[in-house]
Amino acid sequence: MTIRVLAFARLRELLGRGELCIDLAPGAAVAQAWSALCAMQPAIAPLAESTRFGRNGHLVSAAERLADGDELALLPPVGGG
């Protein structure tokens, strides 16, 4: 299956682009998508604990199953002042 990944802020910088498509096994979870992205760009791995995920516009856990055509947003921590 193919999913569309949207990356923001530091994740976008490290991946070198804000949008990409990746292929995963059918029924893969968000965690497997993250692992695939880390294999492509190991520099993002240290951001695992602070990254949140959005699937088709809704916040989800790393255990959430993905479906073909899903949009997965990688959301960095947000600071305010």
trRosetta pair geometry for C-beta under 8 A, 3 or more apart (Angstrom, degrees):
i j d omega theta_ij theta_ji phi_ij phi_ji
1 23 7.1 153 78 -153 34 62
1 24 5.7 -29 65 67 86 80
1 25 7.4 23 19 127 89 16
1 26 5.3 106 -24 -94 111 61
1 28 7.2 -155 51 19 115 105
1 66 7.1 176 102 115 139 101
1 67 6.8 -118 -167 176 155 34
1 68 3.7 -122 -145 -85 106 81
1 69 7.7 -82 -174 -7 101 56
2 21 5.4 14 -178 178 108 113
2 22 7.1 168 -147 85 64 31
2 23 5.4 -35 -93 -95 74 68
2 24 7.8 145 -99 20 26 72
2 68 6.3 46 40 -148 59 79
2 69 7.1 47 80 -65 78 44
3 21 6.9 170 84 -150 36 67
3 22 6.1 -16 59 60 84 79
3 24 6.4 4 3 10 111 119
3 33 6.4 -42 62 -114 147 134
3 66 5.6 -31 -77 173 144 141
3 68 7.5 -130 -67 -137 69 31
3 69 7.2 -13 -107 59 55 7
3 70 4.8 -19 -126 68 105 85
3 71 7.2 167 -174 -93 85 20
3 72 5.4 39 154 -6 131 112
4 19 6.8 -8 -176 -165 96 96
4 20 7.7 167 -155 90 56 31
4 21 5.4 -35 -99 -97 60 79
4 69 7.7 3 -5 -168 98 39
4 70 7.3 -154 33 101 73 44
4 71 4.8 -24 73 -110 105 70
4 72 7.1 166 84 23 49 69
5 19 7.0 159 84 -151 57 47
5 20 5.3 -13 58 65 103 77
5 21 7.1 167 12 -97 80 25
5 22 6.0 29 -17 1 124 108
5 33 7.1 170 -88 174 119 120
5 37 6.8 157 -148 -86 167 128
5 71 7.9 161 -88 -162 22 55
5 72 5.1 -24 -107 72 69 98
5 73 7.8 148 -163 -93 53 25
5 74 6.6 27 -175 -19 98 107
6 18 6.5 6 -156 161 68 78
6 19 5.6 -11 -104 -99 65 79
6 71 6.5 22 -10 -179 111 99
6 72 7.2 180 24 88 71 46
6 73 4.6 -21 68 -109 108 73
6 74 6.8 -166 90 20 54 72
7 11 4.2 -130 -167 119 104 103
7 12 4.3 159 114 -79 96 63
7 15 5.0 99 40 28 173 145
7 17 7.3 94 45 96 121 54
7 18 5.6 -143 62 -143 76 44
7 19 7.4 -159 20 -66 77 34
7 20 7.7 13 -6 13 113 97
7 74 4.7 -2 -112 52 68 122
8 11 6.1 40 57 53 44 108
8 12 5.5 -3 -136 -31 11 116
8 18 7.1 49 -84 -140 47 96
8 73 7.3 22 -14 -174 112 95
8 74 6.6 -171 21 85 76 74
8 75 6.4 16 41 -115 127 48
8 76 6.0 -132 90 8 91 98
9 12 6.1 122 48 17 22 103
9 13 7.3 -46 143 -5 40 101
9 76 4.4 -90 65 30 134 144
10 13 5.4 -53 -150 35 38 115
10 14 6.2 32 155 -16 70 107
10 47 6.9 179 102 -99 122 149
10 76 5.6 109 35 -104 95 155
11 14 5.9 -56 -144 40 31 107
11 15 6.1 20 160 -10 66 112
11 44 6.0 59 -131 -128 80 119
11 47 6.5 -157 -81 108 92 161
11 51 6.8 86 -73 -112 137 123
11 74 4.8 -130 144 116 165 129
11 76 5.7 -168 -11 -56 105 107
12 15 6.1 -62 -141 44 25 103
12 17 7.0 -91 -161 113 75 20
12 18 4.7 5 -134 -95 118 73
13 16 7.6 26 173 -72 28 35
14 41 5.9 135 144 152 91 135
14 43 4.8 -149 -158 101 117 116
14 44 5.0 147 113 -71 143 86
14 47 7.8 -178 18 -4 160 142
15 18 7.9 130 79 -79 119 23
15 20 7.0 -130 164 -3 130 134
15 37 7.2 -39 -103 -166 120 108
15 40 7.7 38 -134 107 87 118
15 41 5.4 -162 -107 20 60 166
15 44 6.7 21 -60 -57 86 135
16 41 7.5 -170 1 -97 98 144
17 20 5.8 99 89 -51 124 101
22 33 6.6 132 78 -145 138 85
22 36 5.5 130 173 123 145 138
22 37 7.0 -99 -57 -70 161 78
22 40 7.8 -116 -105 -32 125 146
24 28 3.9 -89 157 25 127 157
24 32 6.0 110 -150 118 126 115
24 33 6.0 -55 -72 -85 147 78
24 36 6.4 -116 -90 -31 94 157
24 66 6.7 54 71 74 149 134
25 28 5.0 116 61 -56 73 105
25 32 7.4 -66 39 157 96 154
26 68 7.4 -26 -113 -48 82 100
27 65 5.9 -36 -161 -154 59 118
27 66 7.9 128 -172 60 13 63
28 32 4.1 -111 -169 79 105 142
28 33 6.4 120 129 -48 122 78
28 65 7.4 138 86 -149 28 67
28 66 5.6 -18 81 45 78 109
29 32 5.2 105 55 4 66 99
29 33 7.5 -123 106 -1 42 87
29 62 6.7 67 143 153 113 59
29 63 5.6 -44 -159 -159 141 32
29 64 6.2 132 -155 74 83 37
29 65 5.5 -57 -96 -93 69 49
29 66 6.7 143 -133 -4 19 86
30 33 5.5 -54 -154 35 39 114
30 34 6.4 41 149 -21 69 102
30 53 5.0 87 -164 158 144 170
30 55 6.9 -104 -80 -63 118 117
30 60 6.2 164 -44 105 149 115
30 61 7.1 173 43 111 140 42
30 62 4.8 -130 88 -144 108 43
30 63 7.1 -11 37 26 100 15
30 64 4.9 42 -17 58 117 90
30 66 6.5 124 -66 -47 58 106
30 72 6.6 161 -124 -137 88 127
31 34 5.5 -50 -149 34 34 113
31 35 6.5 37 151 -20 64 103
31 62 4.0 69 -66 167 90 104
31 63 6.7 16 -16 -78 118 41
32 35 5.5 -46 -146 34 36 115
32 36 6.5 40 152 -21 64 102
33 36 5.6 -52 -151 34 33 113
33 37 6.5 32 151 -17 64 105
33 66 6.4 73 -42 -24 130 154
33 72 5.7 -37 143 148 163 177
34 37 5.7 -56 -150 38 32 111
34 38 6.3 34 152 -20 66 105
34 48 6.7 96 170 -122 136 95
34 51 7.6 151 -123 92 126 141
34 53 7.8 -91 -61 -77 114 131
34 62 6.7 -40 2 -134 141 108
35 38 5.6 -53 -146 36 32 112
35 39 6.5 36 152 -22 64 102
36 39 5.7 -51 -151 31 32 114
36 40 6.7 30 149 -17 62 104
37 40 5.6 -54 -152 36 36 112
37 41 6.5 -31 167 40 70 93
37 44 6.2 -42 132 72 105 148
37 74 7.7 177 170 -74 175 146
38 41 7.0 -85 -135 71 26 56
38 42 6.0 53 179 -112 72 47
38 44 5.9 -126 -100 75 67 95
38 45 4.6 78 -141 -79 118 89
38 48 7.7 0 -78 -71 134 111
39 42 7.5 22 -121 -70 18 75
41 44 5.3 60 103 -4 102 107
42 45 5.5 -21 -169 -10 60 120
43 46 7.7 -43 180 19 45 99
44 47 5.4 -61 -171 36 63 116
44 48 7.9 98 138 -56 75 70
45 48 6.1 -12 -172 -32 48 110
47 50 5.6 -73 -165 55 68 98
47 51 5.2 72 137 -40 93 110
47 76 7.0 -47 -171 -116 130 91
48 51 6.1 -60 -138 27 24 111
50 76 6.7 25 125 -157 104 64
50 77 4.7 -57 180 -32 110 113
51 74 5.7 -25 -164 -168 122 88
51 75 6.6 131 -166 67 65 51
51 76 6.3 -37 -106 -98 71 49
51 77 8.0 -91 -79 -33 35 70
52 59 6.3 -24 166 -140 118 105
52 75 4.3 -35 70 73 90 111
52 77 7.9 105 -9 -79 101 53
53 59 7.1 114 82 -153 53 58
53 60 5.4 -56 99 66 103 82
53 61 7.5 66 52 180 117 6
53 62 6.7 121 5 -82 143 57
53 64 7.3 -161 102 37 133 128
53 72 6.4 -27 -162 -166 103 91
53 73 6.8 142 -163 75 49 61
53 74 6.7 -20 -105 -105 68 49
53 75 6.8 -166 -77 18 18 95
54 57 6.3 5 170 -125 114 9
54 58 6.4 152 -156 70 77 24
54 59 5.6 -45 -98 -88 74 48
54 60 6.9 119 -130 12 24 85
54 71 7.9 -17 110 113 89 89
54 72 7.2 147 78 -161 55 42
54 73 3.7 -4 56 52 107 113
54 75 5.9 75 -16 -30 103 123
55 58 6.0 -31 65 63 72 81
55 60 4.5 9 5 -1 113 143
55 64 5.7 -135 -19 129 150 147
55 66 6.8 -145 -129 -104 126 80
55 70 5.8 -22 -160 -174 92 125
55 71 7.2 140 -160 78 43 58
55 72 5.9 -11 -101 -104 68 68
55 73 7.8 -144 -61 21 26 78
56 70 5.9 -85 -46 -148 99 81
56 71 5.5 111 -85 46 53 89
57 71 7.6 46 -30 76 68 121
59 75 7.9 -55 -110 25 92 152
60 64 3.8 -7 167 -30 130 160
61 64 5.5 137 61 -28 63 91
66 70 4.8 -128 -161 37 92 153
66 72 6.7 -32 -111 -66 132 121
67 70 5.3 112 58 -43 65 111
75 78 7.9 -37 170 -36 98 101
